[in-house]
């Protein structure tokens, strides 16, 4: 269910030690900000490209959403909750991964796993089964989570053709988990340079030489290829916590639509949005695209063409623990897959 805070997990067991003099790490501010991870920002993001910025602003106005703030993409903004936008700022993540990189170099610590190790492993194994099912052209509305494992050679053959992109990869551990399940064409991007440095260091230590890590901002991506599988574990959540969240979320969908290859899959894991909310956001994106194409065709005096929605719901993870609040059943995390038309 949206708005439920999820505790962070460290993939390394805690060790009792006395902090060294002048030690870099103090998690006070990070812990305070993490407490707001599940708080939805009412705002959104500015972009450098003036035309894209204007288009997104028009979409916001048409949807009667709050106006774009005057914050730049790296300026701190405090809303009514005080810290709810910190996790949407690149400066926060640069500082976080600078600390985690220093911890790794000094102590060998892997760092935090957002949503926890159990969720990461569940997402990876469920995604593997989904991709195998799609590869075998037997996709149904529901993936059989209890299906028997296929022979190892069949798995490798089915997954070897899947190119994978992890958006906002952080320390890159999700890609390592996917590699364990047989994916081999793996790329991770993050706008924080130290996140990429940490991910590369961890992949080198753990002998995952086939994973490619790049410094890249999903909202202003420089990637020129498409991927058959795009993963997002918490990045859309963070984007929504920026002081200009709604605008950045619009630009997020424009960028992601270009990166997912036709027939490819987008898998989003969120603790801020429910399955239904993610599906509604995809529907809103489809409506915006339809409107844009229609206006262009009218301006060019062309006959309107009926188009399929860019993304269609495929399935979602049903095995997360659930609870009921206010008569509504929900869970702390939602993972939803969409097929690119």
N, C-alpha and C positions, 0 to 999 in steps of 0.2 A: 504494500500500500504506500502511496506517496506520502512523504513527510515523516517517515519512520527512520530514526537515526540508526545507522549500522556501525557497529564497533569495528575498528581496524585491527588487523592481525599482522604480527611480525612473523615472517616465515622462519626465522631463527629463534630458538628457545631463549628466554631472557637469561642473562647472566648477571650474578651479583658482583659488583666491582665498585671500587671507589673512584669517582671521576678524577681524571688527571688535571693538574693545574692548567688553566687556559684552554680546557677542552672546548671544542667548537659547539657541541650539540646541547641545546636546551629546547625541549619540546613543548614548553608552556604555551607559546603563541600558536604552534601548530595544533596542539590539542584543543585550544579554544576554538580555532577555526574549524577543526574537524567536527566539533559539536554542531556546527551549522551546516554540515554537508547536506542534510536532508531538508533544509529550509529553502523553499522556492523563492528566488529573486523575482521581484515584480518589474525588473528592468531588463536590459539587454546589451550589442557591441558595435563599435565603430570600425569601419574598414578603410583602407587607404584608397581603394579604387572608387572614385567619385560616382561613377555611373552605377556600380553595384550598390553603393551606399544609398543612392537616390532611389533605386528600384526597391530596395528592401524597406526604406522609409515609407514609400508609397504603399507597400503592402501592409505595413503597420498601421498606417492611417486608415486604410480601407477596412482593416479588422477592428478599428476602434481600440487599439492597444495603446498603452502609455507612450508618450513621446520619447524619442531618443535623448539620452542624457548628454551632457557636454564632456563626459569623461573620455579620455583617450584610452587606447587599448591597454595601457600599462599604468594607469593612474588608479590609486586606491580610492574607492568610494564606499561610504558607510550609509546603509539604509536604516530603516527603523529598527532592525534587529541588531544593528551595531557591527556585526562581523559576517553577515550572511553573504556578502559579495567577495570576501577575501579569497575563497577557493576558485573564483572566476578570474583571478588576476595572474598574469604571467609572472609578475614579480614574486608572488607567493610561491609558485612552483619552482622558479629559479632558486629561491632561497632554500626550499625544501630539499631539492635534489642536490644542491651544493652540500648541504649537511649530510645527506645520505651517502653521497659519493665519498665525502671525507670519512664517514664511519666505515664504509667498505674498505677504503684504503688503509685505515688505521687498525680496524678490528675484524674485518672480514664479514661484517653484517650485511645481509641481503637487503634489508629495509622493509617497509610496510607493504602489505598486499591489500589493496582496496577491495572491500567487500569480503575479504577473508580467503584463505586457501581453499576451503571447502567449496565456496561459490566458484572460484576460478577453475577448480578441477571439474566441477559439474558442468560449467559452460563448455569447457574443452571437450569432454566426452560426449555431451549432447550434440555439440556442433559436428563432431566427427560422424555420428550416426546420421545426422541430417544430411550431410554432404554425400555420404555413401548412398543414402536413399535417393538423392537427386541424381547422382552419377548413374545409378542403375535405372533411372527413368521410371521410378515407381513411387514418386512422391504422392503422399496423401495429405489430407488436412491435419492429420495427427501422426507424429512420429511414435512408433511403438517403443517406448522406453525400456520395455522388458524383452525386446527382441534378442535372439541369440547372436553372439558375436560371429561375424563371418571369418573365414580363414584369413590368416595374416597376409598371405600373398594377395588376396582379393582387396583387402583394406589398402595396402600400399599402392596397388594398381589404380584403385578408385581415387585416392587422395593425391597421387603424384601430379595430377593435372591441375590441381587447385592452387592458384596463386592467392596468397593471403596477405592482407594489409591490416595492421593493428593501429587504429587511430588513437593518439595520446597514449603511446605504449608505456611511458614511465620507465620502470626498471626492466621491462621486457619479459617478465616471467610468464605472462599469458602465452606468448609466442613459444617459449620453451616448453610449456605444457602441450601446446598444439603439435610441436615437433615430436614429442614423445608418443603422440597418437598417430603419427605417420605423415603429417604434412611436411613438405620439404621446401617449397618456394615461399619463403616467409620474409616479410618486410614490416618494420615498425617505424612509425614517425612520432615525433614529439617536438613542440616548439621550444622546449627547454634543452639547451645544449648539454647541461650536466645530467639530465635524465638520459640522454642518448649515450653520454660517456659512461654512465653507470650501467646501462643496459648492455653496452658492448663489453664492459669489464666482466659482468656476470656471465654473459654468454661465452666469453673466452674461458673463464674459470670452469664453467660447467660443460665445456666442449660442445657447444652448439655453433660451430663455425659457419653453418649454412644460413644463419639469420642475418639479414641486412638491416642496419639501423641508420636512419637519416634524420637530420634536423629539418623539420618542415611543419608549417602551421596549416592545419586542415582548412582554415577559413581563407587562406591565401596560398593554397598548395601550389608547389612547383612541379608536382608529379605529372608525368605525361603519359602514363600507362594506366590501364584499367585492371581490376582484380576480380577474380571470381568469388572471393570471400572477403568481406570487410567486417572487422570486429571493432566494437566500441564498448569498452567497459568503464563507464563513469565519465567519459569525455563530454557527452552531451549534457550530463548533469552539471559539470563544472562550467560549461559555456553558459548555461542558464543562470548561473550565480554571478556572472559579470554584471556590472551596473547597467550595461546595455544588452542584457540577455536575450530578449525577444528578437532584436535585430540580428544578433549573432546566430541565433538558432535558425533564422531564415537562411542566412548565408551558409550555415552548416549543411542544410539539406541541398542547396544548390551545388555545393562542392562534392558532397558524398554521391549525389546522383551521377556525377561525371566520373567518379572513381570506380563505381560498381559496374562491371561488365554486363551486357545484356544476358539474362539468364543466370546472373550471379546472385549472391545472397548477402544481405546486410543483417548482422546479428548485434542487437543493442542490449546491453545490460545496464539497468538503472535502479537506483534506490530513491529517486525523486519522482519518477513517473510510473504509473501502473501500466499494465498491458493495454487497457482501453485508452489511456491518455496517449501512449505512443502511437497507437493505431489512428487516433484522431489527428495527431500531429502529421502523420503521413498523409491522411486524407486532406488536411489543409494545404499541404505542399502540392498535392495533385491538383487541387482546385486553383491554386495560384498559377501553376504551369498552364493549365487549360485556359485560364483567362488571358495570360500573356500571348499564347499562340493564337487565340481567337482574335485578339486586338491586332496582332501583326497581319493576320490574314484579311481582316476587314480593311486595314489601312492599305494593303496591297491589292484590294479588290479581288481576292481569291475566295474560292468556295471553301468554307470551313471543313476541316478534316477531323473525323472522330478518332481520338487517340486513346490508347489504353493507359491506365494510371501508371506512373513510373515505378511504383512499388506496390506489391500486393502481399498481404499477410500470408505467411506459410504456417507457422507454428510458434508455440512458446513453451518454456519449461514449466512443467506442472508439479515438479517434485520439491520445490522450495516449501519450507514450513509455512503454514497459513494460520490466520487468526481472524476473528470477527470483531469489528468495531463499528458501532453505530448502525448495526444491521447489514454492514457491507463486509464481505470476505476479501481479505487481501494478504499480501506477504511483504516482507521487508525488502525484497529484491524482485525485479521483473526482468526476464530475458525473452526478447521477442525477435523472430526472424522474418525478414521481408525479402521477397523475390523481385529482382529487377526485371522489368518487362523489356 
